[in-house]
Amino acid sequence: MTIRLTHKDNQLLNVLRGKARASVTEIAKLLNVSRSTIQKRLERLENEGVISGYTIQLHSSYLDQEIKAQVMITVSPRMTSSIINEMKLIDGVRAIYSVSGPHDLIAEVAALNMAELDTMIDRIIEIDGVERTVSSVILSTRLKR
């Protein structure tokens, strides 16, 4: 069974990723919708098995819908902290790693479609201090432990 998620569902899940114990009222304010709308969405996502607990464990069918990419980022000197702070505000940025080699950071990003992914990468490129990015879309997972 494929679970269909809307953009609003994805926004709700992103809020829960960052703060799984947020109240319905708090989530409603963050997403600018009514409490009843949030409550209905939560109930539907629970009933469909997307949310199985509030340490938030996302169902694999949801994760399989995401298009994932790694974005290698070269930054201007002494700009790393401010760039990371800006990237924390972008929905879909799952992880940011400081690395050695030709790039300074690697961001793991995920979106529900290519247009969202493209917009997210454009937002990263527009951050002050980002000199260059190289992106690789993940086609499949061969091993994950």
Contact map, one row per residue, 1 for C-alpha under 8 A:
1110000000000000000000000000000000000000000000000000000000000000000000000000000000000000000000000000000000000000000000000000000000000000000000000
1111000000000000000000000000000000000000000000000000000000001000000000000000000000000000000000000000000000000000000000000000000000000000000000000
1111100000000000000000000000000000000000000000010100000000001100000000000000000000000000000000000000000000000000000000000000000000000000000000000
0111110000000000000000000000000000000000000000000000000000000000000000000000000000000000000000000000000000000000000000000000000000000000000000000
0011111111000000000000000000000000000000000000000000000000000100000000000000000000000000000000000000000000000000000000000000000000000000000000000
0001111111000000000000000000000000000000000000000000000000000000000000000000000000000000000000000000000000000000000000000000000000000000000000000
0000111111100000000000000000000000000000000000000000000000000000000000000000000000000000000000000000000000000000000000000000000000000000000000000
0000111111110000000000000000000000000000000000000000000000000000000000000000000000000000000000000000000000000000000000000000000000000000000000000
0000111111111000000000000000000000000000100000000000000000000000000000000000000000000000000000000000000000000000000000000000000000000000000000000
0000111111111100000000000000000000000000000000000000000000000000000000000000000000000000000000000000000000000000000000000000000000000000000000000
0000001111111110000000000000001000000000000000000000000000000000000000000000000000000000001000000000000000000000000000000000000000000000000000000
0000000111111111000000000010001000000000000000000000000000000000000000000000000000000000000000000000000000000000000000000000000000000000000000000
0000000011111111100000000000000000000000000000000000000000000000000000000000000000000000000000000000000000000000000000000000000000000000000000000
0000000001111111110000000000000000000000000000000000000000000000000000000000000000000000001100000000000000000000000000000000000000000000000000000
0000000000111111111100000010000000000000000000000000000000000000000000000000000000000000000000000000000000000000000000000000000000000000000000000
0000000000011111111111000000000000000000000000000000000100000000000000000000000000000000000000000000000000000000000000000000000000000000000000000
0000000000001111111100000000000000000000000000000000000100000000000000000000000000000000000000000000000000000000000000000000000000000000000000000
0000000000000111111100000000000000000000000000000000000000000000000000000000000000000000000000000000000000000000000000000000000000000000000000000
0000000000000011111111000000000000000000000000000000000000000000000000000000000000000000000000000000000000000000000000000000000000000000000000000
0000000000000011111111000000000000000000000000000000011100000000000000000000000000000000000000000000000000000000000000000000000000000000000000000
0000000000000001001111100000000000000000000000000000011000000000000000000000000000000000000000000000000000000000000000000000000000000000000000000
0000000000000001001111110110000000000000000000000000000000000000000000000000000000000000000000000000000000000000000000000000000000000000000000000
0000000000000000000011111110000000000000000000000000000000000000000000000000000000000000000000000000000000000000000000000000000000000000000000000
0000000000000000000001111111000000100110000000000000000000000000000000000000000000000000000000000000000000000000000000000000000000000000000000000
0000000000000000000000111111100000100000000000000000000000000000000000000000000000000000000000000000000000000000000000000000000000000000000000000
0000000000000000000001111111110000000000000000000000000000000000000000000000000000000000000000000000000000000000000000000000000000000000000000000
0000000000010010000001111111111000000100000000000000000000000000000000000000000000000000000000000000000000000000000000000000000000000000000000000
0000000000000000000000011111111111101100000000000000000000000000000000000000000000000000000000000000000000000000000000000000000000000000000000000
0000000000000000000000001111111111000000000000000000000000000000000000000000000000000000000000000000000000000000000000000000000000000000000000000
0000000000000000000000000111111100000000000000000000000000000000000000000000000000000000000000000000000000000000000000000000000000000000000000000
0000000000110000000000000011111110000000000000000000000000000000000000000000000000000000000000000000000000000000000000000000000000000000000000000
0000000000000000000000000001111111000000000000000000000000000000000000000000000000000000000000000000000000000000000000000000000000000000000000000
0000000000000000000000000001101111101100000000000000000000000000000000000000000000000000000000000000000000000000000000000000000000000000000000000
0000000000000000000000000001100111111100000000000000000000000000000000000000000000000000000000000000000000000000000000000000000000000000000000000
0000000000000000000000011001000011111110000000000000000000000000000000000000000000000000000000000000000000000000000000000000000000000000000000000
0000000000000000000000000000000001111111000000000000000000000000000000000000000000000000000000000000000000000000000000000000000000000000000000000
0000000000000000000000000001000011111111100000000000000000000000000000000000000000000000000000000000000000000000000000000000000000000000000000000
0000000000000000000000010011000011111111110000000000000000000000000000000000000000000000000000000000000000000000000000000000000000000000000000000
0000000000000000000000010000000000111111111000000000000000000000000000000000000000000000000000000000000000000000000000000000000000000000000000000
0000000000000000000000000000000000011111111100000000000000000000000000000000000000000000000000000000000000000000000000000000000000000000000000000
0000000010000000000000000000000000001111111110000000000000000000000000000000000000000000000000000000000000000000000000000000000000000000000000000
0000000000000000000000000000000000000111111111000010000000000000000000000000000000000000000000000000000000000000000000000000000000000000000000000
0000000000000000000000000000000000000011111111100000000000000000000000000000000000000000000000000000000000000000000000000000000000000000000000000
0000000000000000000000000000000000000001111111110000000000000000000000000000000000000000000000000000000000000000000000000000000000000000000000000
0000000000000000000000000000000000000000111111111110000000000000000000000000000000000000000000000000000000000000000000000000000000000000000000000
0000000000000000000000000000000000000000011111111111000000000000000000000000000000000000000000000000000000000000000000000000000000000000000000000
0000000000000000000000000000000000000000001111111100000000000000000000000000000000000000000000000000000000000000000000000000000000000000000000000
0010000000000000000000000000000000000000000111111110000000000000000000000000000000000000000000000000000000000000000000000000000000000000000000000
0000000000000000000000000000000000000000000011111111000000100000000000000000000000000000000000000000000000000000000000000000000000000000000000000
0010000000000000000000000000000000000000000011111111000011101100000000000000000000000000000000000000000000000000000000000000000000000000000000000
0000000000000000000000000000000000000000010011011111110111100000000000000000000000000000000000000000000000000000000000000000000000000000000000000
0000000000000000000000000000000000000000000001001111110111100000000000000000000000000000000000000000000000000000000000000000000000000000000000000
0000000000000000000000000000000000000000000000000011111110000000000000000000000000000000000000000000000000000000000000000000000000000000000000000
0000000000000000000110000000000000000000000000000011111110000000000000000000000000000000000000000000000000000000000000000000000000000000000000000
0000000000000000000110000000000000000000000000000000111110000000000000000000000000000000000000000000000000000000000000000000000000000000000000000
0000000000000001100100000000000000000000000000000011111111000000000000000000000000000000000000000000000000000000000000000000000000000000000000000
0000000000000000000000000000000000000000000000000111111111100000000000000000000000000000000000000000000000000000000000000000000000000000000000000
0000000000000000000000000000000000000000000000000111000111110110000000000000000000000000000000000000000000000000000000000000000000000000000000000
0000000000000000000000000000000000000000000000001111000011111110000000000000000000000000000000000000000000000000000000000000000000000000000000000
0000000000000000000000000000000000000000000000000000000001111111000000000000000000000000000000000000000000000000000000000000000000000000000000000
0110000000000000000000000000000000000000000000000100000000111111100000000000000000000000000000000000000000000000000000000000000000000000000000000
0010100000000000000000000000000000000000000000000100000001111111110000000000000000000000000000000000000000000000000000000000000000000000000000000
0000000000000000000000000000000000000000000000000000000001111111110000000000000000000000000000000000000000000000000000000000000000000000000000000
0000000000000000000000000000000000000000000000000000000000011111111000000000000000000000000000000000000000000000000000000000000000000000000000000
0000000000000000000000000000000000000000000000000000000000001111111000000000000000000000000000000000000000000001000000000000000000000000000000000
0000000000000000000000000000000000000000000000000000000000000111111100000000000000000000000000000000000000000111100000000000000000000000000000000
0000000000000000000000000000000000000000000000000000000000000001111110000000000000000000000000000000000000000111110010000000000000000000110000000
0000000000000000000000000000000000000000000000000000000000000000011111000000000000000000000000000000000000011110000000000000000000000000111000000
0000000000000000000000000000000000000000000000000000000000000000001111100000000000000000000000000000000000011100000000000000000000000011110000000
0000000000000000000000000000000000000000000000000000000000000000000111110000000000000000000000000000000001111000000000000000000000000011110000000
0000000000000000000000000000000000000000000000000000000000000000000011111000000000000000000000000000000001111000000000001000000000001111000000000
0000000000000000000000000000000000000000000000000000000000000000000001111100000000000000000000000000001111100000000000000000000000001110000000000
0000000000000000000000000000000000000000000000000000000000000000000000111110000000000000000000000000001111100000000000000000000001111100000000000
0000000000000000000000000000000000000000000000000000000000000000000000011111000000000000000000000000011110000000000000000000000001111000000000000
0000000000000000000000000000000000000000000000000000000000000000000000001111101100000000000000000000001110000000000000000000000011110000000000000
0000000000000000000000000000000000000000000000000000000000000000000000000111111100000000000000000000000000000000000000000000000011100000000000000
0000000000000000000000000000000000000000000000000000000000000000000000000011111100000000000000000000000000000000000000000000000000000000000000000
0000000000000000000000000000000000000000000000000000000000000000000000000001111110000000000000000000000000000000000000000000000000000000000000000
0000000000000000000000000000000000000000000000000000000000000000000000000011111111100000000000000000000000000000000000000000000010000000000000000
0000000000000000000000000000000000000000000000000000000000000000000000000011111111110000000000000000000000000000000000000000000010000000000000000
0000000000000000000000000000000000000000000000000000000000000000000000000000011111111000000000000000000000000000000000000000000000000000000000000
0000000000000000000000000000000000000000000000000000000000000000000000000000001111111100000000000000000000000000000000000000000000000000000000000
0000000000000000000000000000000000000000000000000000000000000000000000000000001111111110000000000000000000000000000000000000001111000000000000000
0000000000000000000000000000000000000000000000000000000000000000000000000000000111111111000000010000000000000000000000000000000000000000000000000
0000000000000000000000000000000000000000000000000000000000000000000000000000000011111111100000000000000000000000000000000000000000000000000000000
0000000000000000000000000000000000000000000000000000000000000000000000000000000001111111110000000000000000000000000000000000001000000000000000000
0000000000000000000000000000000000000000000000000000000000000000000000000000000000111111110010000000000000000000000000000001000000000000000000000
0000000000000000000000000000000000000000000000000000000000000000000000000000000000011111111010000000000000000000000000000000000000000000000000000
0000000000000000000000000000000000000000000000000000000000000000000000000000000000001111111000000000000000000000000000000000000000000000000000000
0000000000000000000000000000000000000000000000000000000000000000000000000000000000000111111110000000000000000000000000010010000000000000000000000
0000000000100100000000000000000000000000000000000000000000000000000000000000000000000001111110000000000000000000000000010000000000000000000000000
0000000000000100000000000000000000000000000000000000000000000000000000000000000000000000011111000000000000001110000000010000000000000000000000000
0000000000000000000000000000000000000000000000000000000000000000000000000000000000000011011111110000000000111100000000000000000000000000000000000
0000000000000000000000000000000000000000000000000000000000000000000000000000000000000000000111110000000000111100000000000000000000000000000000000
0000000000000000000000000000000000000000000000000000000000000000000000000000000000000000000011111000000000111000000000000000000000000000000000000
0000000000000000000000000000000000000000000000000000000000000000000000000000000000010000000011111100000011110000000000000000000000000000000000000
0000000000000000000000000000000000000000000000000000000000000000000000000000000000000000000000111110000011100000000000000000000000000000000000000
0000000000000000000000000000000000000000000000000000000000000000000000000000000000000000000000011111000111000000000000000000000000000000000000000
0000000000000000000000000000000000000000000000000000000000000000000000000000000000000000000000001111101111000000000000000000000000000000000000000
0000000000000000000000000000000000000000000000000000000000000000000000000000000000000000000000000111111100000000000000000000000000000000000000000
0000000000000000000000000000000000000000000000000000000000000000000000000000000000000000000000000011111100000000000000000000000000000000000000000
0000000000000000000000000000000000000000000000000000000000000000000000000100000000000000000000000001111100000000000000000000000000000000000000000
0000000000000000000000000000000000000000000000000000000000000000000000011110000000000000000000000011111111000000000000000000000000000000000000000
0000000000000000000000000000000000000000000000000000000000000000000000011110000000000000000000000111111111000000000000000000000000000000000000000
0000000000000000000000000000000000000000000000000000000000000000000000011110000000000000000000011110001111100000000000000000000000000000000000000
0000000000000000000000000000000000000000000000000000000000000000000001111000000000000000000000011110001111110000000000000000000000000000000000000
0000000000000000000000000000000000000000000000000000000000000000000001111000000000000000000011111000000011111000000000000000000000000000000000000
0000000000000000000000000000000000000000000000000000000000000000000111100000000000000000000011110000000001111100000000000000000000000000000000000
0000000000000000000000000000000000000000000000000000000000000000000111100000000000000000000111100000000000111110000010000000000000000000000000000
0000000000000000000000000000000000000000000000000000000000000000011110000000000000000000000111000000000000011111000010000000000000000000000000000
0000000000000000000000000000000000000000000000000000000000000000011100000000000000000000000100000000000000001111110110000000000000000000000000000
0000000000000000000000000000000000000000000000000000000000000000111000000000000000000000000000000000000000000111110110000000000000000000000000000
0000000000000000000000000000000000000000000000000000000000000000011000000000000000000000000000000000000000000011111110000000000000000000000000000
0000000000000000000000000000000000000000000000000000000000000000001000000000000000000000000000000000000000000011111111000000000000000000000000000
0000000000000000000000000000000000000000000000000000000000000000000000000000000000000000000000000000000000000000111111100000000000000000000000000
0000000000000000000000000000000000000000000000000000000000000000000000000000000000000000000000000000000000000011111111110000000000000000000000000
0000000000000000000000000000000000000000000000000000000000000000001000000000000000000000000000000000000000001111111111111000000000000000000000000
0000000000000000000000000000000000000000000000000000000000000000000000000000000000000000000000000000000000000000011111111100000000000000000000000
0000000000000000000000000000000000000000000000000000000000000000000000000000000000000000000000000000000000000000001111111110000000000000000000000
0000000000000000000000000000000000000000000000000000000000000000000000000000000000000000011100000000000000000000000111111111000000000000000000000
0000000000000000000000000000000000000000000000000000000000000000000000100000000000000000000000000000000000000000000011111111100000000000000000000
0000000000000000000000000000000000000000000000000000000000000000000000000000000000000000000000000000000000000000000001111111110000000000000000000
0000000000000000000000000000000000000000000000000000000000000000000000000000000000000000010000000000000000000000000000111111111000000000000000000
0000000000000000000000000000000000000000000000000000000000000000000000000000000000000010000000000000000000000000000000011111111001000000000000000
0000000000000000000000000000000000000000000000000000000000000000000000000000000000000000000000000000000000000000000000001111111001111000000000000
0000000000000000000000000000000000000000000000000000000000000000000000000000000000000000000000000000000000000000000000000111111101000000000000000
0000000000000000000000000000000000000000000000000000000000000000000000000000000000100100000000000000000000000000000000000011111111000000000000000
0000000000000000000000000000000000000000000000000000000000000000000000000000000000100000000000000000000000000000000000000000011111000000000000000
0000000000000000000000000000000000000000000000000000000000000000000000000011001100100000000000000000000000000000000000000000001111100000000000000
0000000000000000000000000000000000000000000000000000000000000000000000001111000000100000000000000000000000000000000000000001111111111000000000000
0000000000000000000000000000000000000000000000000000000000000000000000001111000000000000000000000000000000000000000000000000100011111000000000000
0000000000000000000000000000000000000000000000000000000000000000000000001110000000000000000000000000000000000000000000000000100001111100000000000
0000000000000000000000000000000000000000000000000000000000000000000000111100000000000000000000000000000000000000000000000000100001111110000000000
0000000000000000000000000000000000000000000000000000000000000000000000111000000000000000000000000000000000000000000000000000000000011111000000000
0000000000000000000000000000000000000000000000000000000000000000000011110000000000000000000000000000000000000000000000000000000000001111100000000
0000000000000000000000000000000000000000000000000000000000000000000011100000000000000000000000000000000000000000000000000000000000000111110000000
0000000000000000000000000000000000000000000000000000000000000000001111000000000000000000000000000000000000000000000000000000000000000011111000000
0000000000000000000000000000000000000000000000000000000000000000001111000000000000000000000000000000000000000000000000000000000000000001111110000
0000000000000000000000000000000000000000000000000000000000000000000100000000000000000000000000000000000000000000000000000000000000000000111110000
0000000000000000000000000000000000000000000000000000000000000000000000000000000000000000000000000000000000000000000000000000000000000000011111000
0000000000000000000000000000000000000000000000000000000000000000000000000000000000000000000000000000000000000000000000000000000000000000011111110
0000000000000000000000000000000000000000000000000000000000000000000000000000000000000000000000000000000000000000000000000000000000000000000111110
0000000000000000000000000000000000000000000000000000000000000000000000000000000000000000000000000000000000000000000000000000000000000000000011111
0000000000000000000000000000000000000000000000000000000000000000000000000000000000000000000000000000000000000000000000000000000000000000000011111
0000000000000000000000000000000000000000000000000000000000000000000000000000000000000000000000000000000000000000000000000000000000000000000000111
